[in-house]
Structures are given as structure tokens and as C-alpha cells.
Amino acid sequence: MPLSFAAPQFLWALLALPLVVLLHFVRSRRRRTEVSALFLWQRARRTAERRRRIAPTWLLVAQLLFTALAALALARPELTGGPAADRIIIVDASASMAAHDPDGVRLDKARAVAAHLLSGAGRVALVRAGVDARVLVPLTSDRSAVRRALAGLRAGDHTADLARAVSVAEGVEPGVRVDVVTDQPPPAGDQRVHYHDVAGGGINVGISAFDLGIQQAYVGVVSNSPRPLEVGVRLTRDGAPIASGSVLVPAGGVGSITFPLAAVRGSYQASITPPAGTSPGDPGGDALTLDDVAYAGARPIGAVVQQRDDAVIKALSAVPGVTVRVNPRAADVSADLRVLTANVDPAGLAPGAYLLFPPAASKPEYQLIRDFDRGSPLMRFVDLQDVVVGLDPARTPWKAGGGWQVLASTGDLEPVLRYRDAGGVRVLQAAFNPSQTDLVLRVAFPALVANLVREIRGDDRVAMGSALPPGTVLTSAPQGAVGSGAVGSGGVGSGGAGQAGQAGAGQTGPGQTGPGQAPASGSQRYALEPGIYRTPDGRLLLASLDSEAESRLPGPAPAAGGGGSQRAPAAVPAAQGAPAAGHAIVTSLAAALLILALIALVAEWLLYSGGGSAAPWSVLRRRGRG
């Protein structure tokens, strides 16, 4: 039966044993006795000291036993009997786990908890929870492999799908105990998993949104600070500074700033200057550095219009990076966006992006838009309230379903604007002609067209922690980032941990790479840090955190009471509870050792007081007394 210690740091107390021996022989027990002369006693004492420098006694044995047993009891020895239980450890690798709390980096605390969970376990598997779940180490008895994977683990993903990670863990070995080390609150009522909390009280400010609009750039800044913060914002294009300013972020809120742009082209970087710390090593109001920078770009878009319409052409031309041409055969012409003015069946369209309008009605019926979807990305900055639209009385009303998303409808709930993205075909379809609506006279129309172009363009953005095409390299990264020029591969790293190195691309394990090394051939690549990546075909991919939830840093949550998920603090792993079938039975020996230590202490007192001393607890007595 293997023996382990829950608090092995107290074993250092065993170093006090030599001190006990020293104090024992320094302490003197003398009785006052009147004699006729002292020279005979002094000669006898010198003779005895020369013969035996160290005289072990039962008193010394009791003192040594008490010290040793007390030290072992504090170390909390545990005797494990029965078969050792297998265990699957899931470590949250989202960006917030790279935050620097007052008590340390969250990922470092997670590593410590995971290392503790290895104690007394049988086979162990390690799963990384991020944008997707990856099994870093399958069930194995090789502790060194698990420790290497833990050491190489990096945090920085846009999010952590814990439910997906638990599902993957259950697929590794059904019925095995699953432990999740995270800073997120556990799902309510989930009794299958044991959660270990590593959240702290870090204060952070970061970029939560960065978008390019019509001749403007929008930057959103979020903070979890309990007080307002003034944050500097800087905008650069292709590395050259073009604008700067400051934004006042309310306590625990979001602030924003907009920069005017003469023209939108190239790749843009927004960065912030968070409040500085008050002492060396203090992150101040910036516990997380991954969200201090964000990227956006404008990929050229070619649009072809079937029928000349000044309002449509003007709206398209106002979108940065869009070139427009008119061609009656627009449906058959290669283009990023085709604008068709005809009665076409969306089901028969070839893959691509389309903006569909019907021909102008000879006798339109005019109605007002009363409701529209304010939550759709296509409706950002688009206000369609009371927009007048002319509908053809002979039209066939649209049917619900079919994958269509209704964006706007009239007072009688008839859809007049809808969108569908399926099978490689993106269609934004209106039930009215541009010449028979006042929508083209409002700012909502160019905003709607710009949103559609953004959906087509996609800005080639990738979420932090996402998989990248083979051969992708990092071409631009914030100053001071670790691992620039390398893209992580294998199944360990993504993002970073800590402050200076939290954006690193370090990897461990077979087939994996370290900072500055080329990825192994054929291995999977991941976006490990914010920056601009280039694919082998020359396409640019922009990686930014842009996650308000991660920038706010999930805080500590109390353990669920009366059932549900188990959530324990990082320093004390979740309670084992009653052992399930096949799990090891752990017996604590601390109580028994403590009782034995008390018995040794009582024996020491009896032995010492039996010598007639008036002060049995004194340790040192002056040699000359008596």
C-alpha cells in the first residue's frame, strides 16, 4: 500500500531533531546538596565527561519521539489501499487563465492543482479545454509524460468549451473520475465532474471590440476595475501610427472611441496603454496582456450590379475596399458579391454571395416596417423603424423556415427582408425594389450594405486558439511578444501564461515545437498569440482576443451547496467523498500520529518531573546553579 503526504512541506520540521539533542545536553538538572568539599565532585564530573560525551536517556528518546511524530502528523501521511483510481484532468486554457492575480498566474495555480491530483491516482489523462477540446495525454501510468504536458501548457484561447471538454473526457474512458481545473463557475446541477477553482482578484482592462466602418475605426475597451480608468488608445496601419486618444472606462463597464479615417485599406492594429502598477512586478490594472492589442483589415471586394441603380452603387462604393461594376449578366459573372434585380429562385443560385431585389412593381402597395431583428450582425447600426416599402400586390408571400432568418417585417408580420447562409450560398433578399422605398434615403441603407460586405469579407479573422492551415506563419505581432515568427503545432500550447511570456508559442512533447522553431511537418497549427498570420497561398489571417467575457476575468465563486458541482479552491483540491467501485481507499494517519506525539509529550514530562525539578518545562538551566 503506497504512502503519500498531503502536506509534505512539514517534513522539514524533522530537521529540528539535532536541535532537540543539543538542547537536551545543554539542559541541566541539579539538586542543591551541602558537602564538605567540592574538589572530589569536580574531579568525578571531569572523569565522567571524558568517558562519555553523549549519554542517551529515556528522556531524550521521549523528546525525539514527540518532535518526529508531530512533524509527521503535520505532513498528513495517507495510506492508500486497494486499486489506484484512474483520473482524467481537464485544464482550462482560455485567455483568462493567463491572468496575473495577486496570488499568482492562474495557469500556474492550475498546474499546481493538477500536480496534486496526480498523487495517489492510477492512470491519468490530460485534456486541454479551449476553443475545442484536445487530449494532450491519453490514459497512462507515465507521470513524467503528464508533467511534461502540464509544463508546456499555454493559455490564451478566445473561450473554453468546458462542456465539450467533459464530453471528450468521458469518451476517453467512461466512468472514470473527471476533474476540471478552471476559473469559470461550474454548470448548475452537474454532479459528474469535480471542479477546482483557480480564479483570483486580478484587475484588468482590455480591448473588447475593434471594427472598421465607413471611414472610421471603432475600439471598445472593457474593464473589471471597481473604479473608473482612463486608458490610452493607439491606432496604427501597417505598423505606422495614424491616430491616438484616450477613453474613460467606467467602473466594471465598457468605454469606446472612434477614429476618423480618410480611407480604409491595409491591416490595422489597435493597442491600449493600461494603468501601471504601483511596484515592480505589480500588473496594476492589467492582469492580462493578451487583450491589449487587436487587429482588423480590409480585403478588397469586387461587386457586380445587374441593373444600374444609383443608390445601390453609391452605398457599395462607400464601403472601404469595394469596387463596383455594372453588367446585365451579373448572375453569370465571377464576383465576391452579385446584386441581382430580378425574380429569381434563391434555391437555384450558384455558390457565392448575393443581394436580391425584385423588379419595380407597377402599382405597389406601401407599408411600414414595424419590427426588425436588432440582434443580428447584419442589423448593426441599422434602424428600420417606420421605413416605407412598396410591395407588389401580385407577389407570393415568403414562407417561414427553410433556414431563412427574418430581418424585418411589416405591421401584419409579413417578412420584407430576410437572410440565409447555407451550402456556400449567402443571400440577403428584399421584398421591395430600391426605387420604391425611402430606405435608400436613410443612413440605415449604407450601413446595411456595409454589414453585408463585412459578412462576405469576414476580415479573415480567426479566434485565438483556432486551428490554422498547414504552413501558416506569424508575420506581425505586438512588440515584446514571445514566439514571433513561429506558429504552434501539436496538442499542447495555445496562447501564453503569465505576463512577459504569455503569448509564447512554446510546445512540449513528441512532434511539437518551441519558441522560434518551425512546426513539425504535417502537425496541426494553432493561433498562439495575437498578430497577423500569412497562409501559404498569401492570405492574411488576423488573430485577436476580442472577448469581453475573458477580459473581465471570471472571479471566484463559492462552492455549490447541497449537491451539484463540486468547486474547491486551488490550494485545497475537491473532497474525494466516498470511494466509488475500483477507486483507491485513502486512510489518513495524521490523527494516530498526533495521539502518539501527545503520549510522548506526557512521558517526557513525567520523566523530567521525576528528577525532582521544580520547573519541569524549563529547557535551559545555568550550569553553575546548585
C-alpha positions, 0 to 999 in steps of 0.5 A: 500500500503506497504512502503519500503526504498531503502536506509534505512541506512539514517534513522539514520540521524533522530537521529540528531533531539535532536541535532537540539533542543539543538542547537536551545536553545543554539542559541541566538538572541539579539538586542543591546538596551541602558537602564538605568539599567540592574538589572530589565532585569536580574531579568525578564530573571531569572523569565522567565527561571524558568517558562519555560525551553523549549519554542517551536517556529515556528522556531524550528518546521521549523528546525525539519521539514527540518532535518526529511524530508531530512533524509527521502528523503535520505532513498528513501521511495517507495510506492508500489501499486497494486499486489506484483510481484512474483520473482524467484532468481537464485544464482550462486554457482560455485567455483568462487563465493567463491572468496575473492575480495577486496570488499568482498566474492562474495557469500556474495555480492550475498546474499546481492543482493538477500536480496534486491530483496526480498523487495517489491516482492510477492512470491519468489523462490530460485534456486541454479545454479551449476553443475545442477540446484536445487530449494532450495525454491519453490514459497512462501510468507515465507521470513524467509524460503528464508533467511534461504536458502540464509544463508546456501548457499555454493559455490564451484561447478566445473561450473554453468549451468546458462542456465539450471538454467533459464530453471528450473526457468521458469518451476517453474512458467512461466512468472514470473520475473527471476533474476540471481545473478552471476559473469559470463557475461550474454548470448548475446541477452537474454532479459528474465532474469535480471542479477546482477553482483557480480564479483570483482578484486580478484587475484588468482592462482590455480591448473588447471590440475593434471594427472598421466602418465607413471611414472610421475605426471603432475600439471598445475597451472593457474593464473589471476595475471597481473604479473608473480608468482612463486608458490610452488608445493607439491606432496604427496601419501597417505598423505606422501610427495614424491616430491616438486618444484616450477613453474613460472606462467606467467602473466594471463597464465598457468605454469606446472611441472612434477614429476618423479615417480618410480611407480604409485599406491595409491591416490595422492594429489597435493597442491600449496603454493600461494603468501601471502598477504601483511596484515592480512586478505589480500588473496594476490594472492589467492582469492580462496582456493578451487583450491589449492589442487587436487587429482588423483589415480590409480585403478588397471586394469586387461587386457586380450590379445587374441593373444600374441603380444609383443608390445601390452603387453609391452605398457599395462604393462607400464601403472601404475596399469595394469596387463596383461594376455594372453588367446585365449578366451579373448572375453569370459573372465571377464576383465576391458579391452579385446584386441581382434585380430580378425574380429569381429562385434563391434555391437555384443560385450558384455558390457565392454571395448575393443581394436580391431585389425584385423588379419595380412593381407597377402599382405597389402597395406601401407599408411600414416596417414595424419590427426588425431583428436588432440582434443580428450582425447584419442589423448593426447600426441599422434602424428600420423603424417606420421605413416605407416599402412598396410591395407588389400586390401580385407577389407570393408571400415568403414562407417561414423556415427553410433556414431563412432568418427574418430581418424585418417585417411589416405591421401584419408580420409579413417578412420584407427582408430576410437572410440565409447562409447555407451550402456556400450560398449567402443571400440577403433578399428584399421584398421591395425594389430600391426605387420604391422605398425611402430606405435608400434615403436613410443612413440605415441603407449604407450601413446595411450594405456595409454589414453585408460586405463585412459578412462576405469579407469576414476580415479573415479573422480567426479566434485565438486558439483556432486551428490554422492551415498547414504552413501558416506563419506569424508575420506581425505581432505586438512588440515584446511578444514571445514566439514571433515568427513561429506558429504552434503545432501539436496538442499542447500550447495555445496562447501564453501564461503569465505576463512577459511570456504569455503569448509564447508559442512554446510546445512540449512533447513528441512532434511539437515545437518551441519558441522560434522553431518551425512546426513539425511537418504535417502537425496541426497549427494553432493561433498562439498569440495575437498578430497577423498570420500569412497562409501559404497561398498569401492570405492574411489571417488576423488573430485577436482576443476580442472577448469581453467575457475573458477580459473581465476575468471570471472571479471566484465563486463559492462552492455549490451547496447541497449537491451539484458541482463540486468547486474547491479552491486551488490550494485545497483540491475537491473532497474525494467523498466516498470511494466509488467501485475500483477507486483507491481507499485513502486512510489518513494517519495524521490523527494516530500520529498526533495521539502518539506525539501527545503520549510522548509529550506526557512521558517526557514530562513525567520523566523530567518531573521525576528528577525532582525539578521544580520547573519541569518545562524549563529547557535551559538551566545555568550550569553553575546553579546548585 
